[in-house]
Amino acid sequence: MTVTVDAGTGAATELDPEVFDDVLASVRAFVRGKVVPLEEVIDAEDRMPEEIVVAAREMGLYGFTIPQQYGGLGVSVSQEVRLVTELGWTTPALRSLFGTNNGIAGQVLIRAGTSAQRADWLPRLASGALASFALTEEGAGSDPSGMTTRAVRTEQGWRIDGAKRFITNAPSADVFMVFAQVDVDGTDRITVFLVPADVPGITVGPRDSKMGQKGAASAEVFLDGVLVGHDAVVGGEEALGSGYRTALTSLAHGRIHIAALCVGMMERLLVEAGDQAAQRVQGGRPIGEHQLIAGLLADMQTDLAAGRALVAEAARAWDAGEDRSMLPSAAKYFCSEAVGRCADRAVQIFGGSGYMRGVAVERMYRDARLFRIYEGTSQIQQVILGRHVVAEARERLTRAGGAR
């Protein structure tokens, strides 16, 4: 059994490979046998059937990245991307059920929480309680420095006031990771608070009506005089002002996760488009034998192969502690753009029928569009990657004695 250890928690972060292979096979069978047949119902009704929710909980999908000591599966990032790729075969609403537990919200506690906070909440998340990541605001999305939600110290703890938007799973969340500005030695600095959903003063708005990803719930969250204890500061009060760094780390992990999801969707799109190209006849022969259609399929195949390799390398480098910034951004940027290209090509191969509701590639075309926005827009990834290139160049020139 190969085990790696997380430097922050000391917890095992890799599941026994044989056990993981069994988990992966079970997830694949579940996705393709149980969820895929319900895709049209999920899209039409904008809800996930309860039997799917129950099954996902029983399979341990609500806590596959949570360390085993807290009741999770404790997969490594390299294992996580393989599992998430399988989830990408079907509607993203499935992954959204438990994605924030394993991703941006759960990672806040795993990497930045106190031992008491982890012991209290991680077992709950692993067993099916829902966590939401409450960072985005009307004027603070890709750039959180414009955040207006504020926490003020009181005798009892902290009072939080503000509003968040586009918060995944907010309508059914059990706990929110709330990011707020705090006065730290005269300077506003972002801090994370662990806020149970049943605390007085929290109001969740109506479910957002979205272009795609039907069945995945998001909504605004309003905090009006929400009072939490001193122990609600994630990481303890010595961590005041460290919320920006915590957000960046959680988002970087989430970028690899989303990139893997895009790879899974590209795999499905290629199969759908390939089947159509092999079966549909025009001019007396299957359309896949026409060079221009073959070119579309070739581009899809190439995007998929490149995305799969990039995600695998990003996950390997993360597990090895070699790169937890540049490669996650590169993987998310490339794969989220690539899945959009693949969805567009798939609709083109289907022709008029690809524009009709009830056809998988039409739904996937709408679903894919969001990947270029959340966990940092494509433009934010470009900024991160560009800065990385310039920083490396400056370092190289300095070493060579030729800095300008």
SEGU-171921 format. One line per field, with one value per residue: residue in one letter; x, y, z of N, C-alpha, C in turn; residue number from 1. Coordinates in steps of 0.1 Angstrom, whole numbers. Example, Ala and Ser with C-alpha at 12.3 -4.5 7.8 and 13.67 -1.06 7.14 Angstrom:
residues 2
residuo: [a_s] .
n_X: [132_128] .
n_Y: [-57_-22] .
n_Z: [78_71] .
ca_X: [123_137] .
ca_Y: [-45_-11] .
ca_Z: [78_71] .
c_X: [132_129] .
c_Y: [-33_0] .
c_Z: [78_79] .
num: [1_2] .
This chain:
residues 404
residuo: [m_t_v_t_v_d_a_g_t_g_a_a_t_e_l_d_p_e_v_f_d_d_v_l_a_s_v_r_a_f_v_r_g_k_v_v_p_l_e_e_v_i_d_a_e_d_r_m_p_e_e_i_v_v_a_a_r_e_m_g_l_y_g_f_t_i_p_q_q_y_g_g_l_g_v_s_v_s_q_e_v_r_l_v_t_e_l_g_w_t_t_p_a_l_r_s_l_f_g_t_n_n_g_i_a_g_q_v_l_i_r_a_g_t_s_a_q_r_a_d_w_l_p_r_l_a_s_g_a_l_a_s_f_a_l_t_e_e_g_a_g_s_d_p_s_g_m_t_t_r_a_v_r_t_e_q_g_w_r_i_d_g_a_k_r_f_i_t_n_a_p_s_a_d_v_f_m_v_f_a_q_v_d_v_d_g_t_d_r_i_t_v_f_l_v_p_a_d_v_p_g_i_t_v_g_p_r_d_s_k_m_g_q_k_g_a_a_s_a_e_v_f_l_d_g_v_l_v_g_h_d_a_v_v_g_g_e_e_a_l_g_s_g_y_r_t_a_l_t_s_l_a_h_g_r_i_h_i_a_a_l_c_v_g_m_m_e_r_l_l_v_e_a_g_d_q_a_a_q_r_v_q_g_g_r_p_i_g_e_h_q_l_i_a_g_l_l_a_d_m_q_t_d_l_a_a_g_r_a_l_v_a_e_a_a_r_a_w_d_a_g_e_d_r_s_m_l_p_s_a_a_k_y_f_c_s_e_a_v_g_r_c_a_d_r_a_v_q_i_f_g_g_s_g_y_m_r_g_v_a_v_e_r_m_y_r_d_a_r_l_f_r_i_y_e_g_t_s_q_i_q_q_v_i_l_g_r_h_v_v_a_e_a_r_e_r_l_t_r_a_g_g_a_r] .
n_X: [8_7_12_8_15_-2_11_-1_-21_-12_-25_-33_-32_-38_-57_-57_-45_-58_-82_-91_-94_-116_-135_-135_-145_-171_-182_-181_-200_-223_-226_-230_-249_-271_-273_-270_-293_-312_-307_-322_-345_-335_-325_-348_-365_-349_-337_-321_-328_-340_-332_-307_-292_-292_-279_-254_-244_-243_-223_-200_-193_-196_-174_-149_-123_-118_-98_-91_-91_-111_-134_-136_-127_-101_-86_-58_-47_-41_-56_-81_-86_-90_-113_-131_-131_-146_-170_-175_-187_-214_-243_-232_-245_-245_-219_-219_-234_-218_-194_-184_-180_-158_-141_-136_-149_-146_-119_-110_-113_-98_-72_-68_-82_-86_-76_-98_-120_-118_-122_-148_-164_-155_-161_-189_-193_-182_-201_-223_-234_-237_-214_-208_-191_-186_-177_-178_-191_-214_-197_-173_-158_-138_-118_-113_-107_-124_-144_-172_-185_-184_-168_-171_-155_-170_-181_-191_-181_-181_-196_-212_-219_-233_-235_-236_-232_-242_-238_-230_-250_-262_-290_-295_-274_-255_-235_-215_-186_-176_-163_-149_-142_-119_-108_-75_-51_-56_-58_-78_-84_-89_-108_-117_-147_-163_-196_-225_-255_-279_-277_-291_-300_-290_-301_-313_-315_-339_-335_-311_-317_-304_-284_-275_-264_-285_-303_-283_-280_-279_-276_-282_-268_-276_-263_-272_-264_-252_-242_-214_-192_-160_-145_-152_-135_-118_-90_-84_-81_-55_-52_-64_-70_-58_-74_-74_-52_-59_-82_-70_-55_-74_-89_-70_-67_-93_-93_-79_-96_-119_-109_-104_-131_-139_-124_-137_-162_-154_-147_-171_-185_-170_-175_-203_-204_-188_-202_-225_-213_-205_-229_-248_-259_-250_-251_-248_-229_-215_-213_-189_-169_-165_-142_-142_-158_-144_-122_-132_-137_-111_-99_-114_-105_-78_-78_-89_-70_-48_-58_-63_-37_-25_-40_-34_-6_-7_-20_-1_21_10_5_32_41_53_43_17_2_8_4_-22_-37_-31_-41_-69_-75_-69_-85_-111_-116_-112_-132_-155_-149_-151_-178_-191_-182_-193_-221_-222_-215_-238_-256_-288_-303_-287_-292_-315_-336_-333_-315_-283_-259_-267_-276_-252_-237_-248_-242_-214_-205_-202_-179_-157_-159_-163_-143_-124_-121_-114_-98_-87_-70_-53_-40_-27_-10_5_18_34_51_66_77_94_111_123_137_154_169_181_197_215_227_217_195_169] .
n_Y: [-12_21_52_87_117_144_176_195_184_159_136_105_105_90_64_29_13_-10_-10_15_11_-6_12_31_15_10_36_42_23_32_58_55_35_43_71_84_74_91_117_135_139_151_174_186_189_203_192_169_135_119_93_91_109_96_72_82_92_69_56_69_93_118_124_119_130_136_130_97_93_109_97_98_89_95_100_105_134_126_103_114_129_109_97_119_124_102_110_131_121_123_144_175_182_160_157_182_179_169_181_205_197_180_196_230_240_219_216_239_234_211_219_243_244_242_215_209_219_204_178_181_188_175_147_148_160_140_120_130_156_190_213_248_271_303_328_345_377_404_426_414_390_373_389_391_413_434_427_432_421_419_412_418_420_410_409_383_370_370_393_391_406_410_400_372_357_334_309_277_250_263_264_241_238_228_240_270_282_312_340_370_405_417_438_440_449_476_473_462_428_396_370_337_322_297_289_277_267_271_292_321_349_343_342_325_331_327_298_300_306_290_290_264_232_222_210_214_232_267_298_332_343_358_376_389_405_381_361_345_323_329_307_302_312_301_280_292_321_331_329_350_372_355_346_351_337_311_309_310_286_266_271_266_238_231_238_218_197_206_207_180_171_183_169_144_150_157_132_119_135_130_103_104_121_106_82_93_102_78_65_82_88_105_115_89_76_71_100_104_96_117_142_167_164_143_159_175_156_147_170_171_147_152_175_162_142_159_173_153_144_167_172_149_153_177_168_149_165_181_163_156_179_197_217_238_258_270_248_238_261_261_237_239_262_253_229_237_255_238_218_233_238_212_206_223_214_189_194_205_183_168_183_198_183_183_207_204_200_173_159_146_161_187_195_192_211_235_230_230_256_270_261_277_299_295_288_306_326_321_343_351_329_332_355_346_326_342_359_341_332_356_360_338_344_367_358_340_358_373_355_351_374_394_410_434] .
n_Z: [0_-10_5_8_26_39_44_59_75_83_76_59_24_2_-12_-8_-37_-48_-35_-44_-71_-71_-61_-82_-103_-93_-92_-120_-130_-116_-125_-153_-155_-137_-135_-161_-176_-164_-172_-189_-174_-151_-162_-172_-150_-132_-109_-87_-86_-56_-51_-63_-49_-24_-30_-38_-14_1_-13_-5_-18_-9_5_-7_-9_17_45_57_84_93_83_56_22_15_-9_-31_-50_-76_-77_-73_-97_-115_-106_-107_-134_-143_-132_-149_-171_-171_-164_-150_-127_-110_-99_-87_-64_-44_-48_-36_-10_-13_-26_-29_-5_15_14_26_54_56_50_64_88_124_146_162_147_124_134_143_120_96_97_95_70_54_57_45_51_40_27_19_-1_5_-10_-33_-43_-53_-62_-60_-74_-93_-84_-51_-35_-35_-17_4_26_61_92_126_157_187_222_226_204_170_147_117_86_54_19_-3_-35_-61_-48_-46_-37_-17_-10_4_22_51_64_61_45_52_38_49_54_79_104_109_129_120_93_66_62_46_61_71_81_99_95_107_90_103_120_134_114_89_56_28_-6_-35_-56_-82_-116_-142_-173_-180_-166_-151_-122_-104_-76_-68_-51_-37_-7_24_50_80_107_118_144_156_174_190_183_157_137_110_115_138_160_156_130_118_90_72_52_24_14_21_5_-21_-21_-18_-41_-61_-59_-65_-92_-106_-101_-115_-141_-145_-145_-169_-187_-185_-195_-221_-230_-231_-250_-273_-278_-282_-305_-322_-325_-338_-362_-373_-378_-390_-423_-452_-486_-494_-478_-444_-424_-411_-428_-445_-452_-438_-416_-404_-397_-377_-357_-353_-342_-318_-306_-302_-285_-263_-257_-251_-229_-210_-205_-194_-171_-157_-152_-138_-114_-105_-100_-80_-59_-54_-43_-59_-76_-71_-81_-108_-127_-120_-128_-155_-164_-158_-173_-200_-202_-197_-217_-239_-236_-242_-269_-279_-273_-290_-315_-315_-315_-340_-356_-352_-365_-373_-355_-333_-321_-308_-279_-256_-269_-261_-266_-270_-245_-231_-244_-233_-206_-205_-208_-184_-172_-179_-163_-135_-104_-110_-138_-173_-181_-157_-152_-173_-165_-142_-153_-171_-153_-140_-160_-165_-140_-138_-159_-150_-128_-140_-156_-136_-123_-144_-145_-161_-156_-163] .
ca_X: [0_14_5_14_10_-5_19_-9_-29_-6_-34_-30_-40_-39_-64_-50_-48_-68_-95_-95_-99_-130_-143_-136_-155_-184_-186_-184_-212_-233_-228_-235_-261_-281_-275_-272_-307_-321_-302_-332_-354_-327_-324_-362_-371_-339_-335_-315_-337_-336_-325_-294_-286_-290_-269_-241_-240_-239_-210_-189_-189_-196_-161_-138_-110_-116_-89_-97_-93_-124_-145_-136_-119_-87_-79_-48_-52_-40_-68_-93_-89_-95_-127_-139_-132_-158_-182_-177_-194_-228_-246_-224_-253_-242_-207_-222_-240_-208_-182_-178_-175_-145_-133_-133_-153_-140_-104_-107_-112_-87_-59_-66_-90_-80_-79_-112_-129_-117_-128_-162_-171_-152_-169_-203_-193_-180_-213_-234_-237_-233_-207_-208_-180_-192_-167_-182_-201_-217_-186_-160_-158_-125_-109_-120_-103_-135_-154_-178_-189_-175_-169_-166_-154_-179_-177_-195_-175_-180_-208_-210_-229_-230_-242_-228_-240_-238_-232_-234_-256_-267_-304_-295_-262_-255_-225_-209_-173_-178_-151_-153_-132_-117_-98_-64_-41_-59_-59_-88_-78_-99_-107_-127_-155_-172_-209_-236_-266_-291_-275_-300_-295_-287_-312_-309_-325_-344_-326_-307_-322_-292_-284_-273_-261_-298_-302_-273_-286_-271_-284_-276_-268_-276_-259_-276_-261_-250_-233_-207_-183_-145_-139_-156_-125_-111_-76_-82_-79_-42_-53_-71_-63_-52_-84_-71_-43_-67_-90_-62_-51_-86_-93_-60_-70_-105_-90_-75_-109_-128_-102_-107_-145_-140_-119_-147_-172_-149_-147_-185_-188_-163_-183_-216_-201_-182_-213_-233_-205_-204_-242_-256_-255_-253_-244_-245_-219_-215_-207_-176_-160_-162_-130_-144_-163_-132_-114_-138_-134_-96_-97_-119_-96_-66_-81_-91_-57_-39_-64_-61_-23_-22_-46_-26_6_-10_-23_11_29_4_8_46_45_62_36_3_-3_8_-2_-37_-43_-30_-51_-82_-77_-70_-96_-124_-118_-113_-145_-164_-147_-156_-192_-195_-180_-203_-234_-220_-216_-252_-264_-300_-307_-278_-298_-328_-337_-335_-302_-273_-249_-274_-275_-238_-232_-251_-235_-200_-202_-199_-165_-148_-162_-160_-130_-115_-124_-102_-90_-79_-60_-43_-32_-18_0_14_27_43_62_74_85_105_121_131_146_165_178_188_208_224_233_213_182_167] .
ca_Y: [0_34_63_100_124_158_183_203_176_147_125_98_112_81_52_17_13_-20_-5_26_5_-10_24_36_7_12_49_42_16_40_70_51_27_49_86_87_73_101_130_143_142_160_187_192_192_210_187_156_125_115_80_93_115_86_63_89_93_55_52_77_103_132_127_111_137_138_120_85_94_116_90_99_79_99_98_115_142_118_94_122_133_97_95_130_121_93_118_140_114_126_158_181_183_149_161_194_174_167_187_215_190_175_206_243_242_209_219_250_228_201_225_255_243_237_201_207_222_192_167_184_190_166_134_152_162_127_112_136_170_198_226_257_280_316_338_355_388_412_433_407_377_369_397_392_424_442_421_441_414_423_406_427_413_414_401_369_363_378_396_391_413_410_392_364_353_322_300_263_242_272_261_229_237_227_249_279_288_325_349_384_415_419_448_433_460_487_470_451_416_386_359_327_318_285_294_267_273_273_304_332_360_338_340_320_335_317_292_307_300_291_285_250_226_220_200_219_244_278_309_342_341_371_375_401_404_367_360_332_323_331_295_301_316_289_281_299_336_335_329_362_378_346_340_352_326_299_308_306_272_258_273_259_224_230_240_205_190_210_203_166_170_187_157_134_155_156_118_116_142_123_91_108_126_95_73_100_102_65_60_91_87_116_112_74_70_77_114_104_94_129_147_179_158_137_169_179_145_147_181_167_137_159_182_152_136_169_177_142_144_179_170_139_159_187_160_143_176_185_152_156_192_204_228_239_271_272_237_238_271_257_226_244_270_245_219_244_260_226_212_242_236_199_206_230_205_178_199_207_170_163_192_203_175_187_219_201_195_159_153_148_171_200_198_193_224_245_227_232_270_275_258_288_310_293_285_316_327_319_354_350_319_338_365_338_320_352_364_330_332_367_358_329_351_377_350_335_369_377_345_352_387_403_416_448] .
ca_Z: [0_-11_12_9_38_37_54_68_85_87_73_47_13_-9_-9_-13_-51_-52_-31_-53_-84_-69_-60_-95_-111_-88_-97_-134_-131_-111_-134_-166_-154_-130_-137_-175_-180_-158_-175_-194_-163_-142_-169_-174_-137_-125_-96_-87_-79_-43_-51_-67_-37_-14_-35_-38_0_5_-19_1_-27_-3_13_-12_-6_31_51_62_99_95_77_41_14_15_-21_-35_-61_-88_-77_-74_-110_-122_-102_-112_-149_-145_-130_-160_-182_-170_-160_-139_-114_-100_-92_-79_-52_-33_-52_-27_2_-16_-32_-23_9_23_15_36_67_56_50_72_100_136_149_167_136_115_141_144_108_85_97_91_55_48_58_37_54_29_30_8_-2_4_-13_-44_-41_-65_-66_-57_-79_-96_-75_-38_-27_-34_-8_14_38_71_105_137_170_199_234_224_192_158_141_103_78_40_10_-12_-46_-69_-39_-49_-27_-6_-5_13_30_65_69_51_48_48_37_53_58_93_107_116_131_112_79_62_57_45_71_68_93_98_100_105_83_111_129_131_106_76_47_15_-16_-44_-65_-94_-129_-150_-187_-180_-153_-143_-111_-95_-70_-63_-47_-29_8_31_64_87_121_121_155_158_185_187_177_143_128_105_118_151_158_151_115_113_79_63_43_10_11_22_-8_-33_-20_-21_-55_-69_-58_-73_-106_-111_-100_-126_-153_-147_-149_-183_-194_-185_-205_-235_-234_-235_-262_-284_-280_-288_-318_-330_-329_-348_-374_-379_-381_-399_-437_-462_-498_-496_-469_-431_-425_-406_-439_-451_-445_-429_-403_-398_-391_-364_-348_-350_-332_-305_-300_-298_-273_-252_-253_-244_-216_-201_-201_-186_-158_-150_-148_-127_-102_-101_-94_-67_-49_-51_-38_-69_-82_-66_-86_-123_-135_-118_-137_-169_-166_-158_-185_-212_-203_-197_-231_-248_-235_-250_-283_-282_-273_-302_-327_-314_-320_-355_-363_-352_-374_-368_-343_-321_-315_-302_-265_-255_-274_-251_-269_-268_-230_-228_-249_-223_-194_-206_-208_-170_-167_-182_-154_-120_-100_-117_-152_-182_-181_-145_-154_-182_-157_-133_-161_-176_-142_-137_-171_-163_-128_-141_-168_-142_-120_-149_-160_-125_-122_-155_-144_-172_-153_-168] .
c_X: [9_6_14_8_9_3_11_-16_-22_-14_-30_-39_-40_-46_-56_-54_-58_-82_-100_-100_-113_-140_-146_-146_-169_-190_-190_-198_-224_-237_-235_-248_-273_-284_-278_-286_-317_-317_-313_-342_-348_-327_-338_-367_-361_-338_-328_-324_-331_-328_-310_-286_-282_-279_-255_-235_-236_-226_-198_-185_-189_-182_-149_-124_-108_-108_-96_-100_-106_-136_-146_-128_-105_-80_-68_-54_-51_-52_-81_-96_-94_-110_-136_-141_-144_-171_-186_-185_-209_-231_-237_-232_-249_-230_-210_-228_-230_-195_-176_-173_-160_-135_-132_-137_-146_-125_-101_-105_-100_-74_-57_-74_-82_-83_-93_-122_-129_-125_-143_-169_-168_-159_-184_-203_-191_-192_-225_-239_-231_-226_-207_-197_-185_-182_-172_-193_-204_-205_-172_-161_-144_-115_-116_-116_-114_-146_-159_-183_-179_-178_-163_-166_-164_-174_-180_-187_-173_-194_-205_-222_-224_-238_-233_-237_-234_-232_-238_-239_-262_-281_-304_-282_-264_-245_-219_-195_-174_-166_-156_-141_-131_-106_-87_-53_-43_-60_-70_-82_-89_-97_-119_-134_-163_-185_-220_-248_-278_-288_-284_-293_-291_-300_-307_-319_-330_-333_-323_-313_-310_-294_-284_-270_-274_-296_-291_-278_-276_-280_-276_-277_-267_-272_-262_-274_-259_-239_-227_-197_-168_-139_-144_-146_-118_-96_-74_-79_-65_-41_-60_-63_-57_-62_-81_-62_-50_-76_-82_-58_-63_-90_-83_-63_-83_-103_-86_-88_-118_-122_-105_-122_-147_-135_-130_-158_-167_-149_-161_-189_-182_-171_-196_-214_-196_-193_-222_-226_-205_-218_-250_-250_-259_-245_-240_-235_-220_-208_-193_-165_-157_-151_-132_-150_-152_-123_-119_-136_-120_-93_-102_-110_-83_-67_-82_-78_-48_-44_-61_-46_-19_-28_-38_-13_4_-12_-10_20_23_7_23_50_53_56_21_-3_-4_1_-17_-43_-42_-40_-65_-85_-78_-82_-110_-127_-120_-126_-156_-162_-153_-171_-197_-193_-190_-217_-233_-221_-230_-261_-277_-304_-299_-283_-311_-327_-339_-323_-291_-263_-254_-273_-261_-232_-235_-244_-221_-196_-197_-185_-155_-150_-158_-147_-119_-117_-112_-93_-81_-67_-49_-34_-22_-7_10_24_38_55_71_83_96_115_129_141_157_174_187_200_219_231_229_199_181_155] .
c_Y: [12_45_76_107_138_166_191_196_164_135_118_104_103_68_41_15_2_-16_6_21_0_1_30_28_9_26_49_35_25_52_65_43_34_64_89_85_84_115_139_148_153_174_194_197_201_205_173_146_120_102_81_100_105_76_69_90_79_51_60_89_117_134_119_117_139_127_109_86_102_110_91_88_82_97_108_123_134_108_102_126_121_95_106_129_112_101_127_134_118_140_163_182_172_153_173_190_174_174_197_208_185_185_219_245_232_212_230_244_218_208_237_254_239_222_199_210_210_181_169_182_180_153_137_153_148_118_118_150_178_211_235_267_294_327_349_365_395_420_427_392_371_377_399_404_434_438_432_434_416_416_415_419_419_406_387_362_373_380_398_397_413_401_385_360_341_311_286_256_250_268_249_227_235_236_257_282_302_334_364_392_417_429_441_444_472_485_459_439_405_375_350_323_306_289_283_274_276_285_315_343_356_336_335_324_324_311_300_299_302_286_270_244_225_209_204_232_254_289_320_338_355_369_389_399_389_367_346_334_327_319_293_305_303_290_287_314_340_335_341_369_369_340_341_340_313_298_304_292_263_259_266_244_222_231_226_196_193_206_188_163_173_176_147_138_154_141_114_122_135_110_94_113_115_85_80_99_89_60_69_90_99_113_98_68_77_91_114_101_106_137_159_174_151_147_174_168_145_158_177_156_143_167_173_147_146_172_166_142_155_177_160_145_169_179_154_154_181_175_152_169_200_217_228_252_271_261_236_249_267_246_231_253_262_237_226_250_249_220_220_240_222_199_213_221_194_182_201_194_165_172_197_196_179_200_217_196_180_152_156_160_185_204_200_206_235_242_231_247_275_272_268_300_306_287_294_315_324_331_355_340_324_348_357_332_330_357_353_330_344_366_349_335_360_369_344_346_373_368_347_366_397_409_430_454] .
c_Z: [0_-4_11_21_35_48_63_79_90_83_60_36_1_-5_-15_-28_-55_-47_-40_-66_-83_-68_-74_-104_-106_-93_-112_-137_-127_-120_-147_-166_-147_-133_-151_-180_-175_-162_-180_-183_-154_-149_-170_-161_-128_-110_-97_-79_-66_-42_-55_-56_-27_-18_-35_-24_5_-1_-14_-8_-21_4_7_-10_9_37_58_77_103_88_62_35_14_3_-23_-46_-74_-89_-79_-89_-118_-119_-108_-127_-151_-142_-141_-171_-182_-167_-149_-126_-105_-92_-83_-65_-40_-37_-42_-14_-1_-21_-24_-9_18_25_24_50_67_57_59_86_112_138_154_156_126_121_142_131_97_85_92_75_48_48_51_41_43_33_17_10_-5_2_-22_-39_-54_-70_-63_-62_-81_-87_-61_-30_-26_-25_2_26_49_84_115_150_180_211_233_213_181_152_126_95_64_32_0_-24_-54_-60_-41_-36_-15_-1_5_21_45_72_58_55_43_49_40_56_73_95_115_117_122_97_76_56_57_55_68_81_90_104_97_99_91_121_125_123_92_68_33_5_-25_-52_-78_-106_-139_-165_-188_-166_-144_-133_-101_-89_-65_-60_-40_-14_15_45_71_102_126_132_156_169_180_180_162_133_123_108_132_149_154_136_110_101_69_52_29_6_11_9_-20_-33_-24_-36_-65_-70_-67_-88_-113_-111_-112_-139_-156_-151_-164_-192_-196_-195_-219_-239_-239_-248_-274_-288_-287_-303_-328_-335_-340_-362_-381_-384_-391_-413_-445_-474_-500_-487_-455_-432_-420_-416_-447_-444_-435_-416_-396_-391_-378_-353_-344_-340_-318_-298_-295_-286_-261_-247_-246_-230_-206_-196_-192_-172_-150_-144_-137_-114_-97_-94_-81_-56_-45_-44_-46_-74_-78_-70_-101_-130_-132_-127_-151_-173_-167_-170_-198_-213_-204_-211_-241_-248_-243_-265_-287_-282_-286_-315_-327_-319_-335_-362_-363_-361_-366_-355_-331_-315_-308_-288_-266_-261_-265_-254_-268_-253_-226_-232_-239_-210_-194_-205_-194_-166_-170_-173_-140_-117_-107_-132_-160_-182_-168_-146_-163_-174_-148_-141_-167_-166_-139_-147_-168_-151_-130_-150_-159_-133_-128_-153_-148_-122_-132_-155_-154_-169_-158_-161] .
num: [1_2_3_4_5_6_7_8_9_10_11_12_13_14_15_16_17_18_19_20_21_22_23_24_25_26_27_28_29_30_31_32_33_34_35_36_37_38_39_40_41_42_43_44_45_46_47_48_49_50_51_52_53_54_55_56_57_58_59_60_61_62_63_64_65_66_67_68_69_70_71_72_73_74_75_76_77_78_79_80_81_82_83_84_85_86_87_88_89_90_91_92_93_94_95_96_97_98_99_100_101_102_103_104_105_106_107_108_109_110_111_112_113_114_115_116_117_118_119_120_121_122_123_124_125_126_127_128_129_130_131_132_133_134_135_136_137_138_139_140_141_142_143_144_145_146_147_148_149_150_151_152_153_154_155_156_157_158_159_160_161_162_163_164_165_166_167_168_169_170_171_172_173_174_175_176_177_178_179_180_181_182_183_184_185_186_187_188_189_190_191_192_193_194_195_196_197_198_199_200_201_202_203_204_205_206_207_208_209_210_211_212_213_214_215_216_217_218_219_220_221_222_223_224_225_226_227_228_229_230_231_232_233_234_235_236_237_238_239_240_241_242_243_244_245_246_247_248_249_250_251_252_253_254_255_256_257_258_259_260_261_262_263_264_265_266_267_268_269_270_271_272_273_274_275_276_277_278_279_280_281_282_283_284_285_286_287_288_289_290_291_292_293_294_295_296_297_298_299_300_301_302_303_304_305_306_307_308_309_310_311_312_313_314_315_316_317_318_319_320_321_322_323_324_325_326_327_328_329_330_331_332_333_334_335_336_337_338_339_340_341_342_343_344_345_346_347_348_349_350_351_352_353_354_355_356_357_358_359_360_361_362_363_364_365_366_367_368_369_370_371_372_373_374_375_376_377_378_379_380_381_382_383_384_385_386_387_388_389_390_391_392_393_394_395_396_397_398_399_400_401_402_403_404] .
